[in-house]
Amino acid sequence: MAKTLTRRGLVGSGLAATGALAVGVLARRAGGRSAEPESPRMHIGLVTYMVGAKMDLPTLIGVCEKSGMEGVELRSTHKHGVEPHISAERRRQVRALFEKSPVRCYALGTACEYHSPDPETVRKNIDLTKKFIDLAADLGCWGVKVRPNGLPKGVSEEKTLHQIGASIRTCAEYAAPKKVNVFVECHGRGTSRPDRMMRIMKICDHPSACLAWNCNGIDIQDGSIKRYYRMCAPYIKHVHIHTLTEKGYPWEELFGLLKADGFRGFTMIETHYKGDDAVGFLKAQREAFLKLAT
């Protein structure tokens, strides 16, 4: 099937603008799922947080198609309803919806976290992560997002970081044979500091675990993110961006660093937007992305 895909055919079907992504979709249908998207450039997508939180799945995919979003990270608890409890038949339906679209179901965004001093709470979060990993494998997703969420009082920092790192390793070991990545969002009061995130990843020490750079204010030192970014760069395989058309984060520096590193993954929009023109908003973000990324 992939051998018959030509530029003329793409133009005829109205997909010329997303031709490289379509090739990637066809490659996945042929049986492959790679660690990176099939393209010589980085990609833009949407975390379904606020912008897409109240959209059902067909509406969400339609908005992404119209606005040029290349993939989605489906955040748990939102209206699209893609959760671990859905049936095998519903999983096939969800996968089929994306396979008919140039939009990739790239990742699942969970709220799974492993910092609690209560061992039973940690175990439940690990078990839930595994259920999301199973779902991701069924849908053909690249990865599952997890996070640290703070440093509990009365527990040493080192103990908490070791607990988080060891928990993520357990999840990554489960994910590896399913060809799913576990990506850790730089998140949480205290834990989002990049040097602590790097420590967590070193403790985890598994090739199926990586970082999602989250574009936090704490990244910036003396007006630059370079020091902390370089510290974490070996682990960064995914990026959460915010409103690119607003100031407050050094977007030009970030994209310059990503380009210098040959980043080929997704930069996913995760922002506070609450307006009523999602397509227009996302088109503006894509335009800003193209200027920064090319």
C-alpha positions as CSV (number, residue, x, y, z in Angstrom):
1,M,0.0,0.0,0.0
2,A,2.8,2.5,0.9
3,K,4.5,1.9,-2.4
4,T,1.5,3.4,-4.3
5,L,1.6,6.7,-2.3
6,T,2.7,9.5,-4.7
7,R,2.8,13.2,-4.4
8,R,0.1,13.4,-7.2
9,G,-2.1,11.1,-5.2
10,L,-1.6,13.1,-2.1
11,V,-2.5,16.3,-3.9
12,G,-5.6,14.6,-5.4
13,S,-6.8,13.6,-1.9
14,G,-6.2,16.9,-0.3
15,L,-3.3,15.7,1.9
16,A,-0.3,17.3,0.2
17,A,0.3,19.6,3.2
18,T,0.6,16.5,5.5
19,G,2.2,14.1,3.1
20,A,5.1,13.1,5.3
21,L,2.7,12.3,8.2
22,A,0.5,10.2,5.9
23,V,3.5,8.2,4.9
24,G,4.2,7.6,8.6
25,V,0.6,6.5,9.1
26,L,0.9,4.0,6.2
27,A,4.2,2.7,7.6
28,R,2.5,2.0,10.9
29,R,-0.4,0.2,9.2
30,A,2.2,-2.0,7.5
31,G,3.2,-3.2,10.9
32,G,5.9,-0.9,12.2
33,R,6.0,1.3,15.2
34,S,9.2,3.3,15.6
35,A,10.6,5.3,18.5
36,E,10.3,8.5,16.5
37,P,7.8,9.8,13.9
38,E,8.8,9.0,10.3
39,S,9.9,12.5,9.2
40,P,13.1,14.5,8.9
41,R,11.7,17.3,11.1
42,M,10.0,17.9,14.5
43,H,6.2,17.8,14.7
44,I,3.4,19.7,16.4
45,G,0.5,18.2,18.2
46,L,-2.1,18.8,20.9
47,V,-2.4,17.7,24.5
48,T,-6.1,17.5,25.1
49,Y,-5.9,19.7,28.1
50,M,-8.4,22.6,28.0
51,V,-8.3,23.1,24.2
52,G,-9.7,19.7,23.5
53,A,-10.9,18.6,27.0
54,K,-14.7,18.9,26.1
55,M,-14.5,17.4,22.6
56,D,-15.7,13.9,21.8
57,L,-13.2,11.9,19.7
58,P,-14.6,12.6,16.2
59,T,-14.8,16.3,16.9
60,L,-11.2,16.3,18.4
61,I,-9.8,14.6,15.3
62,G,-11.7,17.0,13.0
63,V,-10.3,20.0,14.8
64,C,-6.8,18.7,14.6
65,E,-7.1,17.9,10.9
66,K,-8.5,21.4,10.1
67,S,-5.8,23.2,12.2
68,G,-2.8,21.1,11.0
69,M,-2.1,19.3,14.3
70,E,-0.2,16.2,13.4
71,G,-0.9,14.2,16.6
72,V,-2.6,14.1,19.9
73,E,-1.7,13.2,23.5
74,L,-5.1,12.1,24.9
75,R,-5.3,13.3,28.5
76,S,-7.1,11.0,30.9
77,T,-10.5,12.0,32.3
78,H,-11.6,14.1,29.3
79,K,-14.6,13.8,27.0
80,H,-13.0,11.7,24.3
81,G,-13.3,8.8,26.8
82,V,-10.2,6.9,25.8
83,E,-9.5,5.2,29.1
84,P,-8.1,1.8,30.3
85,H,-11.6,0.5,31.0
86,I,-12.8,0.6,27.4
87,S,-13.5,-2.7,25.7
88,A,-11.4,-4.4,23.1
89,E,-14.0,-3.5,20.5
90,R,-13.9,0.1,21.5
91,R,-10.1,0.1,21.3
92,R,-10.3,-1.2,17.7
93,Q,-12.8,1.5,16.9
94,V,-10.6,4.3,18.3
95,R,-7.5,2.9,16.4
96,A,-9.6,2.8,13.2
97,L,-10.7,6.4,13.6
98,F,-7.0,7.5,13.8
99,E,-5.9,5.2,11.0
100,K,-8.4,6.9,8.7
101,S,-6.9,10.3,9.6
102,P,-3.5,12.0,9.1
103,V,-3.7,12.8,12.8
104,R,-1.7,10.3,14.9
105,C,-2.8,9.0,18.3
106,Y,0.7,9.6,19.6
107,A,0.4,9.3,23.4
108,L,-1.8,8.9,26.4
109,G,-1.5,11.5,29.2
110,T,-2.1,10.0,32.7
111,A,-1.9,11.5,36.2
112,C,0.0,8.5,37.5
113,E,2.6,9.6,40.1
114,Y,4.9,7.8,42.5
115,H,6.0,10.2,45.1
116,S,3.6,9.2,47.9
117,P,5.1,8.0,51.2
118,D,2.3,5.4,51.3
119,P,3.5,2.2,49.5
120,E,0.0,1.1,48.6
121,T,-0.7,4.4,46.8
122,V,2.5,3.9,44.8
123,R,1.6,0.4,44.0
124,K,-1.9,1.5,42.7
125,N,-0.3,4.1,40.5
126,I,2.1,1.6,39.1
127,D,-0.8,-0.8,38.4
128,L,-2.8,1.9,36.7
129,T,0.2,2.9,34.6
130,K,0.5,-0.7,33.3
131,K,-3.2,-0.5,32.3
132,F,-2.5,2.6,30.3
133,I,0.5,1.0,28.7
134,D,-1.7,-1.9,27.6
135,L,-4.2,0.6,26.1
136,A,-1.3,2.5,24.4
137,A,-0.1,-0.8,22.8
138,D,-3.6,-1.6,21.5
139,L,-3.9,1.9,20.0
140,G,-0.5,2.0,18.5
141,C,0.7,4.9,20.6
142,W,4.3,5.9,21.0
143,G,4.1,6.5,24.7
144,V,2.4,7.1,28.0
145,K,2.9,10.1,30.2
146,V,3.6,9.9,33.9
147,R,4.8,12.5,36.4
148,P,6.3,13.2,39.7
149,N,4.2,15.5,41.7
150,G,6.1,16.9,44.6
151,L,8.4,16.2,47.5
152,P,6.4,14.9,50.6
153,K,7.2,16.5,53.9
154,G,9.0,14.4,56.4
155,V,10.7,12.3,53.8
156,S,14.2,12.9,52.5
157,E,14.6,14.2,49.0
158,E,16.9,11.4,48.0
159,K,14.5,8.7,49.2
160,T,11.6,10.2,47.3
161,L,13.6,10.6,44.1
162,H,14.8,7.0,44.3
163,Q,11.3,5.8,44.9
164,I,10.0,7.8,41.8
165,G,12.9,6.6,39.6
166,A,12.5,2.9,40.7
167,S,8.8,3.1,40.1
168,I,9.2,4.5,36.6
169,R,11.7,1.8,35.9
170,T,9.2,-0.9,36.8
171,C,6.7,0.7,34.4
172,A,9.3,1.0,31.6
173,E,10.3,-2.7,32.0
174,Y,6.6,-3.6,31.5
175,A,6.3,-1.2,28.5
176,A,9.4,-2.3,26.7
177,P,8.2,-5.6,25.2
178,K,5.0,-3.8,24.1
179,K,7.0,-1.2,22.2
180,V,5.6,1.7,24.3
181,N,7.7,4.4,25.9
182,V,7.1,5.9,29.4
183,F,7.8,9.6,29.3
184,V,8.1,11.6,32.5
185,E,6.7,15.1,32.5
186,C,8.9,17.7,34.4
187,H,6.2,18.3,36.9
188,G,5.4,19.0,40.6
189,R,6.5,21.4,43.2
190,G,10.2,20.8,43.8
191,T,10.3,17.8,41.5
192,S,9.9,19.8,38.3
193,R,13.4,21.3,38.9
194,P,15.5,19.9,36.0
195,D,18.4,18.8,38.1
196,R,16.0,16.6,40.1
197,M,14.3,15.3,37.0
198,M,17.7,14.3,35.7
199,R,18.4,12.5,39.0
200,I,15.1,10.6,38.6
201,M,16.0,9.5,35.1
202,K,19.5,8.4,36.1
203,I,18.0,6.3,38.9
204,C,15.4,4.9,36.5
205,D,18.1,4.1,33.9
206,H,15.9,2.3,31.3
207,P,15.9,2.9,27.5
208,S,12.1,2.8,27.4
209,A,11.9,5.8,29.8
210,C,12.5,9.4,28.8
211,L,11.6,13.0,29.6
212,A,8.9,15.4,28.5
213,W,10.4,18.9,28.7
214,N,7.5,20.9,30.1
215,C,8.6,24.6,29.5
216,N,8.3,25.6,33.2
217,G,9.4,28.9,34.5
218,I,11.9,27.2,36.8
219,D,13.9,26.2,33.7
220,I,15.0,29.8,33.2
221,Q,18.2,31.0,34.8
222,D,19.5,34.5,34.0
223,G,17.1,34.7,31.1
224,S,18.2,31.4,29.5
225,I,17.2,27.7,29.6
226,K,20.4,26.5,28.1
227,R,22.1,25.2,31.3
228,Y,19.1,23.1,32.5
229,Y,18.1,22.0,29.0
230,R,21.6,20.7,28.3
231,M,21.6,18.9,31.6
232,C,18.4,17.0,30.6
233,A,18.9,16.8,26.8
234,P,20.1,13.1,26.7
235,Y,16.6,12.1,28.1
236,I,14.3,14.6,26.2
237,K,12.2,12.8,23.6
238,H,9.0,14.7,24.0
239,V,8.1,18.4,24.6
240,H,5.1,20.2,26.1
241,I,4.8,23.7,24.8
242,H,2.3,26.4,25.7
243,T,0.9,29.4,23.8
244,L,3.7,30.2,21.3
245,T,2.1,33.5,20.4
246,E,2.6,34.8,23.9
247,K,5.8,35.9,25.6
248,G,7.1,34.5,28.9
249,Y,9.2,31.6,27.8
250,P,12.3,31.8,25.5
251,W,10.7,30.0,22.6
252,E,13.4,31.0,20.1
253,E,16.1,29.6,22.4
254,L,14.2,26.4,23.0
255,F,13.6,25.6,19.4
256,G,17.1,26.6,18.5
257,L,18.3,24.0,21.0
258,L,15.9,21.4,19.7
259,K,17.0,21.9,16.1
260,A,20.7,21.8,17.1
261,D,20.0,18.4,18.7
262,G,18.2,17.1,15.7
263,F,15.0,16.6,17.6
264,R,12.4,14.7,15.6
265,G,9.7,14.1,18.1
266,F,6.5,16.0,19.0
267,T,6.1,19.4,20.6
268,M,2.6,19.2,22.0
269,I,0.5,22.3,22.8
270,E,-0.7,22.2,26.4
271,T,-2.2,25.5,27.3
272,H,-4.8,27.5,29.2
273,Y,-6.9,28.5,26.1
274,K,-10.6,28.6,26.8
275,G,-12.0,30.4,23.8
276,D,-14.6,29.2,21.3
277,D,-12.5,29.0,18.1
278,A,-10.1,26.1,18.7
279,V,-9.3,25.7,15.0
280,G,-8.3,29.4,14.6
281,F,-6.3,29.3,17.8
282,L,-4.4,26.1,16.8
283,K,-3.8,27.4,13.3
284,A,-2.1,30.4,14.9
285,Q,0.0,28.2,17.1
286,R,1.0,26.0,14.1
287,E,2.1,29.1,12.2
288,A,4.2,30.3,15.1
289,F,5.6,26.7,15.4
290,L,6.6,26.6,11.7
291,K,8.5,29.9,12.0
292,L,10.4,28.6,15.1
293,A,11.0,25.1,13.9
294,T,12.2,25.6,10.3
